[in-house]
Amino acid sequence: MKHWRAYLEIQKPEYLQTRLPQDVAADAVVVIPCYDEKDVLATLRNLCQSATPKAKTVVTVIINSSVRSEKEVVLQNRKTYDEITAFAAENNRDILRFFPLIFEDLPRKHAGVGLARKIGMDLAVEHFLNTQNPEGIIISLDADCTVSPNFLTGISTAYRQTGPPRCTIQNFRHRIETNDKKLENAVRQYEQHIRYFSQMLRFIGFPYPHHTIGSAFSVAADAYVRVGGMGRQQGGEDFYFLQKVFAFGRVERLDDVFVYPMARYSDRIPFGTGPALQKIADEPDGQMKTYHFNAFLALKDFFDLRQSFFKQDTGFIRQRISLLHPAIIEFSEKNDVVSEIEECNRNSATFQAFEKRFFHHFNAFKIIKYLNFSHPTYFSYDALSRQIEKSNRSF
């Protein structure tokens, strides 16, 4: 666990002067970022009701605000801290402990959900280090998110098996607590889009086709440290972090373990669920537009060539790419894809090593970059329902 200590030394943040409870040696720490949330107790009550494993769990709520947060937000956060403190006093027990932490005046440059999630997860690493638990589990959740009754037991069981995963991905279904039909329509389409995108990643042969929802994953503390920890992005921090973890080790999908995030419009972050729901609701026909199935087909043709690229010269690689869809040809030229393949060949003695490097270059970020590049020039954005129908006919 020396590298854990080195990781924490590199971070050297002031928040590490705060510690999680030292009178309990937790097996798992649930991290919940909380910003201006008025009903986080609903999430905590739900965790109390979920079946608790024999393993000990600490739930830490990272209540946060920045130097530019409005006074009303700061006051609400302080109220939330007091409410959770009282809740913990009534509900803490040996196997399940609640522990709120409040951080105010976080720097403007980094303040946001990414930093809040990082604070909690770094504190979890420190807790496991201090309690000498190299098998500690960090569970990510959101303040507006309830869970299925088997949430804690399902995750704990996954890590207790022989050859445990480095990460688990939980299933999801957004809940709606209003009678807003437009919101209902938007969120169900958004869920279909997430699953469509994952299905397409699997179809084209991408090795990490998992969904990336911040409230729907857990990670082994050792894996968390080895990939460099959570980023401080003000949105999308879950996506960036999980791409690193997916490439690091085995991921287990827990299809029978659910999180139920609240469906709501939001402008707190530039992208993610809230902005996506607003965009769908604003469509004149109420239909979400998504990437065309044919764009994935073109990318699949490129990915299917990767074995033929191994230990081949530049001329051969360029010739094979020149036979592909024009979208792939132009994207390859503008993004030095051939040079990246050459780099893979220079540093790979086996095809297995080559393939790993290949997908390090052509990762999820590059896939999205290609999709955005190819739409609408080569492929048209189209109704999600039609593209799902097309994909289903192809499988």
DOMAR-342461 format. One record per residue (C-alpha): residue number from 1; residue in one letter; y, z, x. Coordinates in Angstrom, 3 decimals. Layout:
# DOMAR-342461
NUM  A  Y  Z  X $
...
This chain:
# DOMAR-342461
1  M  0.000  0.000  0.000 $
2  K  2.283  -0.257  3.035 $
3  H  3.646  -3.559  1.768 $
4  W  4.750  -1.790  -1.421 $
5  R  6.905  0.544  0.609 $
6  A  8.258  -2.408  2.586 $
7  Y  9.091  -4.209  -0.663 $
8  L  11.031  -1.207  -1.979 $
9  E  12.826  -0.828  1.345 $
10  I  13.963  -4.439  1.177 $
11  Q  15.290  -3.979  -2.350 $
12  K  17.214  -0.775  -1.504 $
13  P  18.887  -0.608  -4.924 $
14  E  20.747  2.475  -6.090 $
15  Y  18.560  2.700  -9.180 $
16  L  15.590  3.674  -7.003 $
17  Q  17.277  7.045  -6.626 $
18  T  16.037  7.561  -10.191 $
19  R  12.330  8.120  -10.667 $
20  L  9.816  7.979  -13.457 $
21  P  8.156  11.294  -14.398 $
22  Q  6.431  12.812  -11.405 $
23  D  4.292  15.272  -13.386 $
24  V  2.010  12.505  -14.639 $
25  A  0.042  9.937  -12.654 $
26  A  0.267  6.908  -14.914 $
27  D  -2.315  4.147  -14.917 $
28  A  0.089  1.794  -16.698 $
29  V  3.859  1.620  -17.140 $
30  V  5.362  -0.232  -20.100 $
31  V  8.853  -1.547  -19.271 $
32  I  11.292  -2.189  -22.142 $
33  P  14.803  -3.536  -21.394 $
34  C  17.273  -2.336  -24.021 $
35  Y  20.822  -3.567  -24.587 $
36  D  22.755  -2.728  -27.751 $
37  E  19.575  -2.222  -29.774 $
38  K  19.899  -0.152  -32.918 $
39  D  16.242  0.136  -33.856 $
40  V  14.252  0.494  -30.653 $
41  L  12.548  3.559  -32.143 $
42  A  10.570  1.219  -34.401 $
43  T  8.976  -0.247  -31.285 $
44  L  8.236  3.189  -29.854 $
45  R  6.733  4.455  -33.119 $
46  N  4.551  1.374  -33.194 $
47  L  3.298  2.117  -29.667 $
48  C  2.418  5.640  -30.794 $
49  Q  0.333  4.194  -33.607 $
50  S  -1.466  1.700  -31.387 $
51  A  -4.783  2.893  -30.037 $
52  T  -4.213  4.502  -26.648 $
53  P  -6.791  4.026  -23.877 $
54  K  -8.146  6.854  -21.827 $
55  A  -5.764  5.671  -19.148 $
56  K  -2.390  7.407  -19.006 $
57  T  0.634  5.309  -19.986 $
58  V  4.355  5.833  -19.377 $
59  V  6.789  3.873  -21.541 $
60  T  10.174  3.546  -19.868 $
61  V  13.136  2.137  -21.799 $
62  I  15.781  0.694  -19.473 $
63  I  19.013  1.044  -21.435 $
64  N  21.623  -1.048  -19.650 $
65  S  25.196  -2.297  -19.788 $
66  S  27.509  -4.049  -17.370 $
67  V  31.016  -3.496  -16.093 $
68  R  32.228  -5.956  -18.718 $
69  S  30.269  -4.587  -21.685 $
70  E  32.360  -3.692  -24.719 $
71  K  32.952  -0.038  -25.522 $
72  E  30.904  -0.317  -28.740 $
73  V  27.878  -1.464  -26.727 $
74  V  28.185  1.408  -24.275 $
75  L  28.448  3.922  -27.119 $
76  Q  25.444  2.415  -28.906 $
77  N  23.447  2.581  -25.669 $
78  R  24.307  6.253  -25.241 $
79  K  23.267  6.926  -28.827 $
80  T  20.002  5.112  -28.183 $
81  Y  19.393  7.214  -25.072 $
82  D  19.861  10.428  -27.080 $
83  E  17.570  9.159  -29.849 $
84  I  14.781  8.249  -27.436 $
85  T  15.140  11.556  -25.614 $
86  A  14.661  13.384  -28.917 $
87  F  11.799  11.066  -29.871 $
88  A  10.082  11.734  -26.537 $
89  A  10.378  15.488  -26.988 $
90  E  8.503  15.204  -30.276 $
91  N  5.952  12.560  -29.380 $
92  N  5.089  12.851  -25.677 $
93  R  1.501  13.724  -24.916 $
94  D  -0.722  13.617  -21.858 $
95  I  -1.907  10.055  -22.369 $
96  L  1.361  8.534  -23.632 $
97  R  4.808  9.464  -22.334 $
98  F  8.224  8.032  -23.265 $
99  F  10.999  8.085  -20.700 $
100  P  14.464  6.585  -21.324 $
101  L  16.785  5.686  -18.454 $
102  I  20.380  4.583  -18.849 $
103  F  22.276  2.383  -16.399 $
104  E  25.946  1.657  -16.967 $
105  D  28.470  -0.499  -15.106 $
106  L  25.836  -2.784  -13.635 $
107  P  27.446  -5.536  -11.522 $
108  R  28.804  -8.453  -13.496 $
109  K  27.038  -11.003  -11.311 $
110  H  23.526  -9.734  -12.058 $
111  A  23.689  -7.581  -15.205 $
112  G  21.362  -8.754  -17.949 $
113  V  17.790  -8.661  -19.165 $
114  G  16.409  -9.866  -15.819 $
115  L  17.946  -7.023  -13.851 $
116  A  16.939  -4.491  -16.512 $
117  R  13.332  -5.681  -16.436 $
118  K  13.394  -5.632  -12.629 $
119  I  14.738  -2.066  -12.558 $
120  G  11.889  -0.833  -14.732 $
121  M  9.216  -2.730  -12.864 $
122  D  10.468  -1.673  -9.437 $
123  L  10.467  1.940  -10.624 $
124  A  6.899  1.440  -11.825 $
125  V  5.906  0.237  -8.335 $
126  E  7.542  3.299  -6.798 $
127  H  5.714  5.542  -9.281 $
128  F  2.332  4.026  -8.427 $
129  L  3.147  4.298  -4.717 $
130  N  4.047  7.973  -5.011 $
131  T  0.927  8.727  -7.062 $
132  Q  -1.282  6.645  -4.718 $
133  N  -2.496  4.329  -7.447 $
134  P  -3.070  0.831  -5.983 $
135  E  -4.491  -0.358  -9.315 $
136  G  -1.432  0.402  -11.412 $
137  I  -0.557  -1.968  -14.267 $
138  I  2.956  -3.012  -15.301 $
139  I  3.307  -4.087  -18.945 $
140  S  6.347  -6.029  -20.115 $
141  L  7.692  -5.540  -23.631 $
142  D  10.989  -6.027  -25.473 $
143  A  13.018  -3.553  -27.499 $
144  D  12.595  -5.483  -30.759 $
145  C  8.863  -6.074  -30.335 $
146  T  5.997  -4.418  -32.191 $
147  V  2.369  -4.802  -31.130 $
148  S  -1.166  -5.030  -32.497 $
149  P  -3.240  -1.819  -32.745 $
150  N  -5.332  -2.853  -29.730 $
151  F  -2.346  -3.600  -27.486 $
152  L  -2.797  -0.841  -24.900 $
153  T  -6.591  -0.763  -25.054 $
154  G  -6.942  -4.532  -24.757 $
155  I  -4.751  -4.744  -21.662 $
156  S  -6.365  -1.713  -20.030 $
157  T  -9.875  -3.054  -20.655 $
158  A  -8.999  -6.392  -19.034 $
159  Y  -8.074  -4.687  -15.756 $
160  R  -11.119  -2.403  -15.732 $
161  Q  -13.609  -5.270  -15.556 $
162  T  -15.230  -6.422  -12.343 $
163  G  -12.935  -8.900  -10.616 $
164  P  -9.850  -7.943  -12.655 $
165  P  -7.051  -10.439  -13.327 $
166  R  -3.723  -10.394  -11.529 $
167  C  -1.928  -10.985  -14.797 $
168  T  -2.643  -11.019  -18.533 $
169  I  -0.947  -13.101  -21.208 $
170  Q  -0.885  -11.658  -24.707 $
171  N  -0.814  -13.645  -27.937 $
172  F  2.336  -13.681  -30.063 $
173  R  3.712  -14.201  -33.543 $
174  H  7.349  -13.560  -34.388 $
175  R  8.089  -11.307  -37.320 $
176  I  10.871  -11.841  -39.826 $
177  E  12.430  -8.927  -41.670 $
178  T  14.820  -10.947  -43.831 $
179  N  14.381  -13.528  -46.583 $
180  D  15.986  -16.243  -44.457 $
181  K  13.936  -19.377  -45.140 $
182  K  15.836  -21.384  -42.529 $
183  L  15.012  -18.781  -39.877 $
184  E  11.376  -18.725  -40.995 $
185  N  11.172  -22.495  -40.662 $
186  A  12.839  -22.422  -37.238 $
187  V  10.676  -19.720  -35.718 $
188  R  7.372  -21.156  -36.919 $
189  Q  8.312  -24.517  -35.412 $
190  Y  9.394  -22.810  -32.207 $
191  E  5.987  -21.103  -31.965 $
192  Q  4.312  -24.467  -32.517 $
193  H  6.463  -25.919  -29.745 $
194  I  5.416  -23.215  -27.275 $
195  R  1.767  -23.903  -28.051 $
196  Y  2.275  -27.668  -27.981 $
197  F  3.874  -27.444  -24.540 $
198  S  1.041  -25.260  -23.205 $
199  Q  -1.505  -27.643  -24.699 $
200  M  0.193  -30.594  -23.022 $
201  L  0.223  -28.819  -19.650 $
202  R  -3.500  -28.262  -19.997 $
203  F  -4.021  -31.885  -21.090 $
204  I  -2.280  -33.352  -18.024 $
205  G  -4.294  -31.179  -15.654 $
206  F  -1.628  -28.661  -14.688 $
207  P  -3.477  -25.550  -13.440 $
208  Y  -1.068  -22.988  -14.947 $
209  P  -0.646  -23.948  -18.622 $
210  H  0.172  -20.465  -19.915 $
211  H  3.073  -19.549  -22.177 $
212  T  5.883  -17.476  -20.666 $
213  I  7.240  -14.909  -23.097 $
214  G  8.834  -11.804  -21.615 $
215  S  7.280  -9.428  -24.126 $
216  A  3.806  -10.930  -23.800 $
217  F  2.518  -10.319  -20.281 $
218  S  1.251  -7.645  -17.941 $
219  V  0.845  -7.787  -14.185 $
220  A  -1.033  -5.801  -11.561 $
221  A  1.489  -3.827  -9.517 $
222  D  0.065  -5.248  -6.286 $
223  A  0.504  -8.824  -7.536 $
224  Y  4.044  -7.964  -8.648 $
225  V  4.943  -6.844  -5.135 $
226  R  3.195  -9.711  -3.356 $
227  V  5.125  -12.390  -5.261 $
228  G  8.451  -10.690  -4.554 $
229  G  9.048  -8.864  -7.813 $
230  M  11.065  -9.759  -10.883 $
231  G  14.198  -11.852  -10.500 $
232  R  17.655  -10.859  -11.733 $
233  Q  18.280  -13.942  -13.845 $
234  Q  20.336  -13.311  -16.966 $
235  G  17.848  -15.315  -18.979 $
236  G  14.491  -16.934  -18.326 $
237  E  13.537  -14.247  -15.822 $
238  D  10.077  -14.098  -17.392 $
239  F  9.530  -17.842  -16.836 $
240  Y  10.611  -17.772  -13.187 $
241  F  8.566  -14.678  -12.402 $
242  L  5.409  -15.769  -14.189 $
243  Q  5.291  -19.125  -12.415 $
244  K  4.926  -17.197  -9.137 $
245  V  2.250  -14.912  -10.554 $
246  F  0.245  -17.734  -12.142 $
247  A  -0.076  -19.425  -8.752 $
248  F  -1.071  -16.178  -7.042 $
249  G  -4.286  -15.246  -8.827 $
250  R  -6.400  -15.231  -11.953 $
251  V  -4.670  -15.025  -15.311 $
252  E  -6.507  -13.748  -18.381 $
253  R  -5.435  -14.741  -21.878 $
254  L  -5.889  -11.930  -24.377 $
255  D  -5.951  -13.955  -27.578 $
256  D  -6.798  -10.965  -29.777 $
257  V  -3.952  -8.808  -28.402 $
258  F  -0.636  -9.565  -30.115 $
259  V  3.048  -8.880  -29.687 $
260  Y  5.393  -9.409  -32.633 $
261  P  8.937  -10.089  -31.397 $
262  M  11.765  -10.054  -33.906 $
263  A  12.902  -13.537  -34.912 $
264  R  16.675  -13.693  -34.733 $
265  Y  19.462  -15.980  -33.652 $
266  S  21.100  -14.908  -30.405 $
267  D  23.709  -16.103  -27.940 $
268  R  23.105  -13.386  -25.334 $
269  I  21.362  -15.794  -23.002 $
270  P  21.848  -19.546  -22.373 $
271  F  18.254  -20.438  -23.263 $
272  G  15.230  -18.796  -24.783 $
273  T  14.101  -17.923  -28.284 $
274  G  17.473  -17.039  -29.827 $
275  P  19.354  -20.201  -28.771 $
276  A  16.293  -22.353  -29.604 $
277  L  16.164  -20.986  -33.150 $
278  Q  19.850  -21.707  -33.633 $
279  K  19.397  -25.266  -32.385 $
280  I  16.514  -25.898  -34.807 $
281  A  18.464  -24.406  -37.705 $
282  D  21.374  -26.730  -36.906 $
283  E  19.206  -29.886  -37.139 $
284  P  20.236  -31.855  -40.268 $
285  D  16.611  -32.349  -41.311 $
286  G  15.483  -28.892  -40.198 $
287  Q  12.948  -30.462  -37.825 $
288  M  12.664  -29.399  -34.208 $
289  K  12.859  -32.250  -31.708 $
290  T  10.613  -32.135  -28.672 $
291  Y  9.325  -34.148  -25.716 $
292  H  7.379  -37.283  -26.594 $
293  F  3.623  -37.248  -26.155 $
294  N  3.801  -40.483  -24.142 $
295  A  5.919  -38.740  -21.499 $
296  F  3.014  -36.406  -20.869 $
297  L  0.591  -39.325  -20.810 $
298  A  2.647  -40.960  -18.057 $
299  L  2.656  -37.720  -16.070 $
300  K  -1.097  -37.325  -16.576 $
301  D  -1.631  -40.766  -15.019 $
302  F  0.269  -39.540  -11.960 $
303  F  -1.567  -36.215  -11.732 $
304  D  -4.912  -38.006  -12.070 $
305  L  -4.161  -39.838  -8.814 $
306  R  -3.761  -36.706  -6.708 $
307  Q  -7.254  -36.838  -5.222 $
308  S  -6.705  -40.450  -4.160 $
309  F  -3.526  -39.374  -2.322 $
310  F  -5.424  -36.987  -0.052 $
311  K  -5.277  -38.073  3.612 $
312  Q  -3.781  -41.462  2.706 $
313  D  -0.821  -43.099  4.425 $
314  T  2.635  -43.570  2.941 $
315  G  2.106  -47.219  2.066 $
316  F  -0.988  -46.485  0.023 $
317  I  0.723  -43.620  -1.838 $
318  R  3.763  -45.734  -2.657 $
319  Q  1.573  -48.606  -3.825 $
320  R  -0.376  -46.387  -6.231 $
321  I  2.793  -44.867  -7.665 $
322  S  4.325  -48.337  -8.117 $
323  L  1.630  -49.098  -10.707 $
324  L  2.624  -46.158  -12.924 $
325  H  5.105  -45.875  -15.775 $
326  P  8.715  -46.753  -14.785 $
327  A  9.761  -43.184  -15.617 $
328  I  7.392  -41.839  -12.960 $
329  I  8.445  -44.503  -10.455 $
330  E  12.170  -43.765  -10.783 $
331  F  11.678  -39.993  -10.882 $
332  S  9.532  -40.165  -7.729 $
333  E  12.172  -42.184  -5.911 $
334  K  15.023  -39.863  -6.854 $
335  N  13.127  -36.666  -6.067 $
336  D  11.347  -37.561  -2.786 $
337  V  7.924  -37.143  -4.363 $
338  V  6.244  -39.323  -1.719 $
339  S  7.691  -37.128  1.042 $
340  E  6.319  -34.072  -0.723 $
341  I  2.864  -35.643  -0.903 $
342  E  3.100  -36.435  2.810 $
343  E  3.944  -32.784  3.479 $
344  C  0.854  -31.767  1.503 $
345  N  -1.297  -34.056  3.648 $
346  R  0.183  -32.828  6.933 $
347  N  -0.603  -29.223  6.101 $
348  S  -3.953  -29.481  4.328 $
349  A  -7.349  -29.703  5.952 $
350  T  -9.205  -29.794  2.630 $
351  F  -8.524  -31.318  -0.764 $
352  Q  -8.472  -27.824  -2.274 $
353  A  -5.594  -26.861  0.018 $
354  F  -3.898  -30.209  -0.676 $
355  E  -4.137  -29.719  -4.432 $
356  K  -2.660  -26.236  -4.238 $
357  R  0.291  -27.567  -2.236 $
358  F  0.613  -30.531  -4.591 $
359  F  1.113  -28.226  -7.569 $
360  H  3.380  -25.993  -5.540 $
361  H  5.727  -28.979  -5.308 $
362  F  5.024  -30.363  -8.765 $
363  N  5.274  -27.000  -10.503 $
364  A  6.462  -26.112  -14.003 $
365  F  10.099  -26.452  -12.919 $
366  K  9.454  -29.995  -11.665 $
367  I  7.586  -30.883  -14.843 $
368  I  10.520  -29.804  -16.994 $
369  K  12.893  -31.637  -14.668 $
370  Y  10.830  -34.805  -15.113 $
371  L  10.731  -34.396  -18.893 $
372  N  14.485  -33.933  -19.080 $
373  F  15.004  -36.895  -16.742 $
374  S  12.767  -39.213  -18.756 $
375  H  14.308  -38.319  -22.137 $
376  P  15.958  -40.180  -23.775 $
377  T  16.098  -43.004  -21.201 $
378  Y  12.388  -43.787  -21.214 $
379  F  11.061  -41.699  -24.098 $
380  S  12.703  -40.548  -27.297 $
381  Y  12.896  -36.963  -28.454 $
382  D  10.953  -36.814  -31.686 $
383  A  9.974  -34.447  -34.477 $
384  L  7.599  -31.775  -33.223 $
385  S  5.200  -32.307  -36.108 $
386  R  4.683  -35.985  -35.226 $
387  Q  4.069  -35.241  -31.566 $
388  I  1.549  -32.507  -32.395 $
389  E  -0.240  -34.977  -34.663 $
390  K  -0.336  -37.547  -31.845 $
391  S  -1.672  -35.027  -29.373 $
392  N  -4.354  -33.809  -31.790 $
393  R  -5.619  -37.374  -32.253 $
394  S  -6.003  -37.703  -28.479 $
395  F  -8.157  -34.640  -27.923 $
